[in-house]
Amino acid sequence: MRFTFWRISAIISLHYREEIRCYIQEGRASMATQEKKRGGLKQAVYRDLRDKLINCVYAPGTTINELELTQTYGVSRTPVREAVTQLEMDGYVKILPKKGIYVTEITLEDVIQIFRARAEIEPITLRMAKPYLSVERLIALRNSILEHEHDIYNAYKWDMQMHLYFIDNCRNNYLVNMMHKVFDDNTRVVIGTGQNEAKIHNAVIEHTGILDSLIAENDIEVACRLMRKHIENCRLAAIQYLDSPAYREHIQKTSLTAPAAALA
């Protein structure tokens, strides 16, 4: 059973639409102010589109119409085109002349690289964060993860909360910034390759095991080993989906509009 972050999308869209509306209502201004305003519009559109792409509101393999985006955001084509160009540089879309904006597929190489980065770096950040972790916070995370085991939306939210709590407390800004980018791409992979109750149940067991090793046993070596194993299981689940009939059928449906390079 697959899911989308439509609730997140609604909140994100309301925030960015209000931001865009404020820019538009500023009225006529000097050339310098107009340039600043245009850049602000572009960034507001960029952030909203990026969040929707990461959360698969715009699903991999589909196309987005530029005109519809201008109508959605109530802006001209210029800030939309600039935002989309930046998103193409990020690797989330491909601009297809006369066809639209193609949302790039999630590839096997994406999965391999993302989970390899996580498997190597997350145990390191966990070890670095250990002296700064609060037992009270660890217990609260454990309780929240167990409480939402049967709620796919909130289960994934608390999954992310746990991982980012460790990363954000490693006290190394370079690692924090890098891993937040990795987790943006990881979110797209996890949602794009499908979530179901069985996956969530397994993840809950693995998460509570990591937390218990820190809370009850205070054993960082066990926690790091369990973290690496958990990430490996996530990698295998994503690869399994990419090799599934459902994903192959999806590829066939989108292959007429997608360039070969985007599907490679």
C-alpha positions in Angstrom: 0.0 0.0 0.0 1.6 3.2 -1.2 1.0 6.6 0.3 1.7 10.3 -0.4 2.4 13.1 2.0 -0.8 15.0 0.9 -1.2 16.4 4.4 2.4 17.8 4.4 1.8 19.1 0.8 -1.3 21.1 2.0 0.6 22.7 4.9 3.6 23.5 2.6 1.5 24.9 -0.1 -0.4 27.2 2.2 2.8 28.6 3.6 4.5 29.2 0.3 1.3 30.6 -1.4 1.0 33.2 1.4 4.7 34.0 0.9 4.2 34.4 -2.9 1.0 36.5 -2.3 3.0 38.9 -0.1 5.6 39.4 -2.8 2.9 40.1 -5.5 1.1 42.6 -3.3 4.2 44.7 -2.7 3.2 46.7 -5.9 5.5 48.7 -8.2 9.0 49.4 -7.0 12.5 50.3 -8.3 14.4 48.1 -10.6 16.6 46.8 -7.8 13.5 46.0 -5.6 11.8 44.3 -8.6 14.8 42.1 -9.1 14.9 41.2 -5.4 11.1 40.5 -5.5 11.6 38.3 -8.5 14.3 36.3 -6.7 12.0 36.0 -3.7 9.2 34.6 -5.9 11.6 32.2 -7.5 12.8 30.9 -4.2 9.3 30.5 -2.8 8.2 28.5 -5.9 11.4 26.5 -5.8 11.0 25.5 -2.1 7.4 24.5 -2.5 8.0 22.5 -5.7 11.1 20.9 -4.1 9.1 19.8 -1.1 6.4 18.3 -3.3 9.0 16.4 -5.4 10.8 15.1 -2.3 7.5 13.9 -0.9 6.4 12.4 -4.2 3.3 14.7 -4.4 4.6 14.9 -8.0 5.3 11.2 -8.6 8.5 10.0 -10.3 7.9 9.4 -14.0 5.1 11.9 -14.4 5.1 15.3 -16.2 4.3 18.7 -14.8 2.7 21.5 -17.0 4.5 24.8 -16.7 1.3 26.8 -17.4 -0.5 25.0 -14.6 2.3 25.9 -12.2 2.0 29.6 -13.1 -1.7 29.4 -12.4 -1.2 27.5 -9.2 1.2 30.0 -7.8 -0.3 33.1 -9.4 3.0 34.2 -10.9 4.5 34.8 -14.4 6.5 32.1 -16.3 9.9 33.6 -15.3 10.0 32.7 -11.6 8.6 29.2 -12.4 11.2 28.6 -15.2 14.0 29.8 -12.9 12.7 27.5 -10.1 12.4 24.5 -12.4 15.9 25.1 -13.8 17.3 25.0 -10.3 15.4 21.8 -9.6 16.8 20.3 -12.8 20.3 21.1 -11.5 19.3 19.3 -8.2 18.4 16.2 -10.3 14.7 16.1 -9.4 13.3 17.0 -12.9 14.2 17.2 -16.6 13.0 19.9 -18.8 11.6 18.4 -22.0 11.0 21.0 -24.8 7.4 21.0 -26.0 6.5 18.2 -23.6 6.7 19.6 -20.1 8.7 19.1 -16.9 9.5 15.4 -16.4 9.9 14.2 -12.8 13.0 12.0 -12.8 12.6 8.3 -11.9 14.2 6.7 -8.9 17.0 4.5 -10.2 18.8 1.6 -8.7 21.9 3.7 -8.6 20.1 6.3 -6.5 19.2 3.6 -4.0 22.7 2.2 -3.9 24.4 5.6 -3.4 21.9 6.9 -0.8 21.9 3.9 1.4 25.7 3.4 1.0 26.2 7.0 2.3 23.8 6.4 5.2 25.3 3.0 6.1 28.8 4.5 6.3 28.0 7.9 7.8 25.1 7.4 10.2 27.0 5.1 12.6 29.7 7.8 12.7 27.3 10.6 13.5 25.6 8.4 16.1 28.9 7.8 17.8 29.7 11.5 17.7 26.3 12.4 19.1 26.2 9.9 21.9 27.6 12.3 24.6 24.9 14.8 23.8 21.8 12.6 23.6 19.2 13.0 26.3 17.8 9.8 27.8 14.4 11.6 28.2 14.4 12.4 24.5 15.3 8.9 23.6 12.5 7.5 25.7 10.1 10.0 24.2 11.1 9.0 20.7 10.7 5.3 21.5 7.2 5.9 22.9 6.2 7.9 19.9 7.5 5.3 17.4 5.6 2.6 19.2 2.4 4.7 19.5 2.2 5.3 15.7 3.2 1.8 14.5 -0.1 1.4 12.7 -0.2 4.9 11.3 2.0 5.0 8.2 2.1 8.8 7.9 3.2 9.4 11.5 5.3 6.3 11.7 7.5 7.6 8.9 7.6 11.1 10.5 8.9 9.6 13.8 11.4 7.4 11.9 12.9 10.6 10.4 12.8 12.3 13.8 14.9 9.6 15.3 17.6 9.6 12.6 17.8 13.4 12.4 18.0 13.7 16.2 21.2 11.6 16.1 22.6 13.5 13.1 21.7 17.0 14.4 23.6 16.2 17.7 26.8 15.1 16.2 28.2 18.7 16.6 29.7 18.8 13.1 28.0 21.3 10.7 29.5 19.7 7.6 28.1 16.3 8.4 24.7 17.8 9.5 24.3 19.7 6.2 25.4 16.8 4.1 23.2 14.3 5.8 20.1 16.6 5.6 20.6 16.6 1.8 21.0 12.8 1.8 17.8 12.5 3.9 15.9 14.7 1.4 16.8 12.2 -1.3 16.2 9.3 1.0 12.6 10.6 1.7 11.9 10.6 -2.0 13.3 7.0 -2.3 11.3 5.7 0.7 8.0 7.2 -0.4 8.6 6.5 -4.1 9.4 2.9 -3.6 6.2 2.4 -1.5 5.4 1.9 2.2 3.2 -0.7 3.8 2.4 -1.9 7.3 4.9 -4.8 7.0 7.7 -2.4 6.3 6.7 -0.1 9.0 6.4 -2.9 11.5 9.9 -4.1 10.7 11.2 -0.6 11.0 9.6 -0.1 14.4 11.3 -3.2 15.7 14.7 -2.0 14.4 14.2 1.5 15.7 13.2 0.4 19.2 16.2 -2.0 19.2 18.6 0.9 18.4 16.9 3.1 21.1 16.9 0.3 23.7 20.6 -0.2 23.2 21.2 3.4 24.0 18.6 3.8 26.8 18.9 0.5 28.8 22.3 -0.8 27.8 24.1 2.4 27.1 26.0 0.4 24.4 27.1 2.6 21.5 28.7 -0.3 19.7 25.5 -2.3 19.6 23.5 0.8 18.6 25.9 1.4 15.7 25.7 -2.2 14.6 21.9 -2.2 14.7 21.8 1.1 12.8 23.9 -0.3 10.0 21.7 -3.4 9.8 18.6 -1.3 9.8 19.9 0.8 6.9 20.8 -2.3 5.0 17.3 -3.7 5.4 15.9 -0.4 4.0 18.2 -0.7 1.0 17.1 -4.2 0.3 13.4 -3.3 0.5 13.9 -0.4 -1.9 15.8 -2.6 -4.4 13.1 -5.2 -4.1 10.4 -2.7 -5.1 12.4 -1.5 -8.1 12.5 -5.1 -9.3 8.8 -5.6 -8.8 6.1 -6.0 -11.5 4.4 -2.9 -10.2 7.4 -0.7 -10.8 8.1 -2.3 -14.2 4.5 -1.5 -15.2 5.0 2.1 -14.0 8.1 2.4 -16.2 6.3 1.1 -19.2 3.4 3.6 -18.7 5.8 6.6 -18.5 8.4 5.5 -21.1 6.5 7.3 -23.9 7.0 10.7 -22.3 10.3 10.1 -20.6 13.7 10.3 -22.3 15.8 7.2 -22.2 18.4 9.0 -20.1 15.9 9.7 -17.4 15.0 6.1 -17.1 18.5 4.8 -17.1 
